[in-house]
Amino acid sequence: MALDPKRTVAELKELRELTGDENGAQRVAWTDTWQQAREWLRGLVAGTGAGESVDAAGNQWFTLPGDSDRAVLIGGHIDSVPSGGWLDGCLNVVAGVEVLRRIAGEGAPPVTVRLVNWADEEGARFGRSLFGSSAAAGSMSDQDELRQLADRDGISLPAALSAFGVDLDSAVGARAELDTAAAYLELHIEQGPVLESLDLPLGVVLGTFGVERHRITWRGQAAHAGSTPMDRRRDALAGAAKLALEIREIAKRTGGGAVCTSGGVVCKPGIVTSVVETAEQLLDQRELSAQRLAAMLGEARTASERFATEEDIEVEWERIWSIEPILFDETLVGFAEDAIQEVAGTSHRLPSGPLHDAAEVSRSGVPTVMLFVQSLRGLSHTKLEDTREEHLELAVAALDRLASKTIAWVADGGGR
């Protein structure tokens, strides 16, 4: 069967109609709508001859046996954030189906080819992103914390998993799925403005940013807003406000796409007639270099101590979560660049600020690469998310070229 990228676009629109509403995509993991999307995906793959299985973490696998058990994986996720976009995640797997069709139509491939739909990449319901891929990669080690997670309706994560046949303590058994993996490929919308600003449809992803995420607590003294002179105030919010502005300068000085975000500040007592006594501030820092990321964190800590002294307040830091930068496989990056140049003429290398399942697979030691396709206005996680149809078609063609090059490489002894 010849590759038909237009069919992928039509199927993406079909999925949008099936699992979205006037507010956008509603394929939140561990919900009935998500399960409906997985069943729809099963129907798409049925004609390829690939066998389906679901692993211990709920990841959905479609395996096309080849002359060798060594496997090239093509992956993505069909879950979305609430009221999300029509392409985030699902483009990966729907384009993968089209590539699988083309491969199956040519007879048994020289190596096994597997399409994986990772479970709960977004973490939208319980706050734990990359659930299925971290279980398969062997990096899931936070079961005690996961047992305490609950959604806004009070339903626990273990209970939600159980409704879909997944046991939290057994989820790490998904690790066996990567035993034969030789390479991993993923296509995703960029979710940012870089490719559009360069007027390029496609790019090669060098890797995913490392992340340092902290909660910073500023402690001052509550006092009456009307009777406390400005020079006598110990205003916790002043420290948070100064740091929120300083981290912008830290990112600018670092350069290279580094980003720092103050994502929220909660003030107590939180009334208009009182100076703020306590301010809890969330800080997210991302960079592709581990050294530069560490330097950014150090600068932010130093600045916070300076601001605490200036405002006569106290400051405490608590790490929420961190992940090291992930650099993708150089050989596969080269294949991806060649594939893009063959279908679009020009390529561009760029890092990914958002995390992806590909990062977890790469952490496990499987050679990995990602392709990005341009996002209009750089928007994602919104119903306004969009990509030109002609660019989506080029993306499917580039993924197919990349798959062919990778399969030949693995068949010749390359990969893990």
C-alpha positions in Angstrom: 0.0 0.0 0.0 1.4 3.4 -1.0 1.9 6.1 1.6 -1.1 8.4 1.7 -0.4 11.4 3.9 -3.8 13.0 3.0 -5.5 10.0 4.6 -3.7 10.8 7.9 -5.1 14.4 7.8 -8.6 13.0 7.2 -8.2 10.5 10.1 -7.0 13.3 12.4 -10.2 15.2 11.6 -12.3 12.1 12.2 -10.7 11.7 15.6 -11.4 15.4 16.4 -15.1 14.9 15.6 -15.2 11.7 17.6 -13.6 12.8 20.8 -13.8 16.6 20.9 -16.4 19.3 21.4 -16.8 23.0 20.9 -14.0 23.6 23.5 -11.5 21.3 21.9 -10.1 17.7 22.4 -11.3 15.8 25.5 -9.2 12.7 25.4 -8.0 12.9 29.0 -6.2 9.7 30.0 -8.1 7.2 32.2 -11.5 8.4 31.0 -14.2 6.8 28.7 -13.4 9.3 25.9 -9.7 8.3 26.0 -10.7 4.6 25.8 -13.0 5.4 22.9 -10.0 6.9 21.1 -7.9 3.8 21.8 -10.6 1.6 20.3 -10.7 3.9 17.3 -7.0 3.5 16.9 -7.3 -0.2 17.1 -9.7 -0.1 14.1 -7.2 2.0 12.0 -4.4 -0.5 12.6 -6.5 -3.6 12.0 -5.8 -3.8 8.2 -2.0 -3.8 8.6 -1.8 -7.3 10.2 0.0 -5.9 13.2 -0.9 -7.6 16.5 -2.2 -5.6 19.4 -1.2 -5.9 23.1 -1.6 -3.7 26.2 1.3 -3.8 28.7 1.2 -3.6 32.5 1.2 0.3 32.4 -1.7 0.5 29.9 0.5 1.3 26.9 -1.1 0.1 23.7 1.3 -1.7 21.3 0.8 -2.8 17.7 3.6 -5.2 16.5 4.4 -6.0 12.8 6.8 -9.0 13.0 9.9 -8.8 10.8 12.8 -11.1 9.9 14.5 -10.0 13.2 13.1 -9.6 16.7 15.1 -6.3 17.0 12.5 -3.6 16.8 12.1 -0.1 15.4 9.5 1.7 17.5 7.3 4.6 16.3 5.4 6.2 19.2 3.2 8.9 20.5 0.2 9.4 22.7 -3.5 9.8 22.0 -4.5 11.4 25.3 -4.9 15.2 25.5 -5.3 17.9 28.0 -8.9 19.0 28.7 -10.1 21.3 25.9 -6.9 20.6 24.1 -5.8 20.8 20.5 -6.6 18.4 17.6 -2.9 17.5 16.9 -1.0 17.3 20.2 0.0 13.7 20.7 -2.4 12.0 18.3 -0.5 13.2 15.2 2.3 11.0 16.3 0.3 7.8 16.4 -2.0 8.4 13.5 1.0 9.3 11.2 2.6 6.1 12.6 -0.4 4.1 11.4 0.1 5.4 7.9 3.8 4.4 8.0 2.9 1.0 9.3 0.4 0.5 6.4 3.1 1.3 3.9 5.6 -1.1 5.5 3.1 -3.9 5.8 2.1 -3.5 2.2 5.6 -4.3 1.1 5.8 -7.7 2.9 7.7 -8.7 6.1 10.2 -6.0 7.0 13.8 -7.0 7.8 13.3 -6.0 11.4 10.2 -5.9 13.6 8.3 -2.6 13.6 6.1 -1.6 16.6 3.7 1.3 17.0 3.1 2.4 20.6 0.4 4.6 22.0 1.8 5.6 25.4 -0.6 5.9 28.3 -1.1 9.2 30.0 1.7 11.4 28.5 -0.1 14.6 29.6 -0.7 13.8 33.2 -3.8 16.1 32.9 -6.0 14.3 35.4 -3.6 13.5 38.2 -0.5 15.7 37.5 1.8 12.8 36.7 3.1 13.2 33.2 4.8 10.5 31.1 3.2 7.7 33.1 3.3 4.9 30.6 6.7 5.7 29.0 8.4 6.2 32.4 7.1 2.7 33.5 8.5 1.2 30.2 11.8 3.1 30.6 12.4 1.8 34.1 12.5 5.3 35.6 9.2 5.1 37.5 10.2 5.0 41.2 7.6 7.2 42.8 4.8 4.7 43.5 4.4 5.9 47.1 3.8 9.4 45.9 1.5 8.2 43.1 -0.7 6.3 45.5 -1.5 9.7 47.2 -2.6 11.4 44.0 -6.3 12.1 43.4 -8.3 14.1 40.8 -10.6 17.0 41.5 -13.4 14.6 42.3 -11.4 12.8 44.9 -10.9 9.7 42.8 -7.4 8.2 43.5 -4.9 7.4 40.8 -4.8 3.7 41.8 -8.6 3.5 41.5 -8.7 5.2 38.1 -5.9 2.8 36.8 -7.8 -0.2 38.1 -10.9 0.8 36.1 -8.7 0.2 33.0 -7.0 -3.0 34.2 -3.8 -1.4 35.4 -2.3 -2.0 38.8 0.0 0.7 40.0 2.5 -1.6 41.6 2.7 -3.8 38.6 3.0 -1.0 36.1 6.8 -1.2 36.1 6.4 -4.6 34.3 6.1 -2.6 31.1 9.9 -2.4 31.2 10.0 -5.7 29.3 8.6 -4.0 26.2 11.8 -2.2 25.5 14.0 -5.3 25.7 14.1 -5.7 21.9 13.9 -2.0 21.0 16.8 -0.9 18.8 15.5 2.6 17.9 12.6 4.9 18.7 11.1 7.6 16.4 8.5 10.2 17.3 6.7 13.0 15.3 5.1 15.9 17.2 3.8 19.4 16.6 6.4 21.9 17.7 4.1 23.7 20.2 6.2 26.8 19.8 6.9 29.6 17.3 10.4 28.8 16.1 9.7 27.0 12.8 6.9 29.4 11.9 9.3 32.4 12.5 11.8 30.7 10.1 9.0 29.9 7.6 10.0 26.2 7.7 7.6 23.3 7.9 9.8 20.8 9.7 12.7 20.5 12.1 14.9 18.0 13.8 14.8 17.9 17.6 18.2 17.8 19.3 16.8 16.7 22.6 14.5 17.8 25.4 15.3 20.5 28.0 16.3 19.6 31.5 13.9 20.9 34.1 14.3 22.3 37.6 11.0 23.0 39.3 10.9 24.5 42.8 8.5 26.0 45.3 9.9 29.1 47.0 8.3 30.2 50.2 8.8 33.9 51.3 8.0 34.7 54.9 7.4 38.3 56.1 5.0 39.8 58.6 1.3 40.5 58.3 0.4 44.1 59.1 -2.4 46.6 58.6 -2.3 48.0 55.0 -3.4 51.4 56.2 -1.2 52.0 59.3 2.1 50.4 58.4 4.6 52.8 56.7 6.2 51.6 53.5 9.7 51.5 55.0 8.6 49.4 58.0 6.9 46.6 56.0 8.2 43.0 55.7 6.2 42.2 52.6 6.7 38.6 51.5 5.2 39.4 48.1 7.9 41.9 47.4 10.5 39.2 47.4 8.4 37.0 45.0 7.8 40.0 42.7 11.5 40.9 42.5 12.4 37.2 41.7 9.7 37.0 39.1 11.3 39.8 37.2 14.9 38.7 37.8 14.4 35.2 36.4 13.6 36.8 33.0 17.0 38.5 33.1 18.6 35.2 34.1 17.1 33.5 31.1 18.2 36.3 28.8 21.8 36.2 30.1 21.9 32.4 29.6 20.6 32.5 26.0 20.4 29.5 23.8 16.6 29.1 24.3 16.8 28.9 28.1 13.5 29.7 29.8 12.4 30.6 33.4 8.8 30.9 34.5 7.2 32.0 37.7 4.0 30.1 37.2 2.1 31.1 40.3 2.2 33.0 43.6 -0.2 32.2 46.5 -0.4 34.9 49.1 -1.6 34.7 52.7 -3.6 36.1 54.4 -4.6 37.1 50.9 -6.8 40.1 51.8 -6.6 43.7 50.5 -6.2 45.2 53.9 -3.1 43.3 55.0 0.6 43.2 54.0 1.4 39.7 52.7 2.9 37.5 55.4 3.6 34.4 53.3 4.0 34.1 49.5 4.5 30.6 47.9 6.0 31.0 44.4 6.4 28.3 41.8 9.5 28.4 39.6 10.2 26.4 36.4 13.6 26.6 34.7 14.5 24.7 31.5 17.7 24.4 29.4 19.3 21.9 27.1 22.7 22.1 28.9 22.9 20.5 32.4 25.7 23.0 33.3 23.7 26.1 32.2 20.6 24.8 33.9 22.5 24.4 37.2 24.0 27.9 36.8 20.5 29.3 36.2 19.3 27.7 39.4 22.3 29.0 41.3 21.6 32.5 40.0 18.0 32.4 41.1 18.9 31.1 44.6 21.5 33.9 45.0 19.0 36.5 43.8 16.3 35.3 46.2 18.7 35.6 49.2 19.6 39.1 48.1 15.9 40.1 47.8 15.2 38.5 51.2 17.8 40.7 52.8 16.6 43.8 51.0 13.0 43.3 52.2 13.8 42.0 55.7 12.0 38.7 55.0 13.0 35.0 54.9 13.1 32.6 51.9 13.0 28.8 51.7 13.4 26.6 48.7 11.8 23.2 48.1 12.5 21.0 45.0 9.2 19.8 43.4 10.7 17.9 40.5 13.6 17.8 38.2 14.8 15.9 35.1 18.2 16.1 33.4 18.5 17.3 29.8 18.1 14.5 27.2 20.2 14.6 24.0 19.0 12.5 21.1 21.0 10.0 19.1 23.4 11.7 16.7 23.0 9.1 14.0 19.2 9.3 14.1 19.4 13.1 14.2 21.3 12.9 10.9 18.8 10.5 9.4 16.0 12.8 10.4 17.7 15.8 8.9 18.2 13.9 5.6 14.5 12.8 5.6 13.3 16.4 6.1 15.6 17.7 3.4 14.3 15.1 1.0 10.6 16.1 1.4 10.9 19.8 2.3 14.2 21.0 1.0 15.4 22.7 4.2 15.7 21.5 7.8 16.5 23.2 11.1 17.8 21.8 14.4 16.1 22.9 17.6 15.6 21.7 21.2 12.3 20.9 22.8 11.2 22.9 25.8 8.1 20.6 26.5 8.8 17.1 27.7 7.9 14.1 25.6 7.7 10.3 25.9 10.8 10.3 23.7 12.8 11.6 26.6 11.9 8.7 28.8 12.7 6.2 26.0 16.1 7.9 25.4 16.9 7.8 29.1 16.5 4.0 29.0 19.3 3.7 26.5 17.3 3.3 23.3 18.6 5.5 20.4 15.9 8.1 19.9 15.0 11.1 17.7 12.0 13.4 17.2 10.7 15.4 14.3 8.8 18.7 14.8 6.2 20.1 12.4 5.4 23.8 12.5 2.7 25.0 14.9 0.7 28.0 13.7 1.2 31.0 16.1 3.1 28.6 18.3 -0.1 27.5 20.1 -0.8 24.2 21.8 -3.0 22.8 24.6 -5.8 24.9 23.3 -8.6 24.5 20.7 -6.8 27.1 18.7 -3.9 24.7 18.1 -3.4 24.2 14.3 -0.9 23.3 11.6 -1.3 23.7 7.8 -2.5 20.6 6.1 0.3 20.6 3.6 2.8 20.7 6.4 1.1 17.7 8.1 1.4 15.8 4.9 5.1 16.7 4.6 5.5 15.5 8.2 4.0 12.1 7.5 6.2 11.8 4.4 9.3 12.7 6.5 8.4 10.2 9.2 8.1 7.5 6.6 11.5 8.4 5.1 13.0 8.4 8.6 11.5 5.0 9.4 12.9 3.5 6.2 16.4 4.8 6.9 16.2 3.6 10.5 15.0 0.2 9.6 17.8 -0.3 7.1 20.3 0.9 9.8 19.0 -1.5 12.4 18.9 -4.4 9.9 22.6 -3.6 9.2 23.5 -3.9 12.9 22.9 -0.3 14.0 20.9 0.8 17.0 20.9 -0.7 20.4 
